[in-house]
């Protein structure tokens, strides 16, 4: 959540953070994928925000890079929540449910 109860217009996928970190450290994606035992395609999809990071993958990355897994999974959950809130039909559904709950 941003100041004044505003939300960021674009959610931050954990892959964005990881990509910047491994680039800063000069680590090749292929080497990191090999080190943590996942395919290059899966890692590349995470880093390019096409795939969510799982708890297992976050723990593997924590072991390799020292980035706390709970930070990565927290970013993923925030990303998922913001993405859901940006879905118009889902927002409308939430409004209907809240109106129903308020009437109880």
Secondary structure as GFF3:
##gff-version 3
##sequence-region A 1 104
A	DSSP	three_ten_helix	3	5	.	.	.	ID=ss1
A	DSSP	alpha_helix	14	25	.	.	.	ID=ss2
A	DSSP	alpha_helix	29	36	.	.	.	ID=ss3
A	DSSP	alpha_helix	40	47	.	.	.	ID=ss4
A	DSSP	alpha_helix	55	65	.	.	.	ID=ss5
A	DSSP	alpha_helix	69	85	.	.	.	ID=ss6
A	DSSP	alpha_helix	88	103	.	.	.	ID=ss7
###
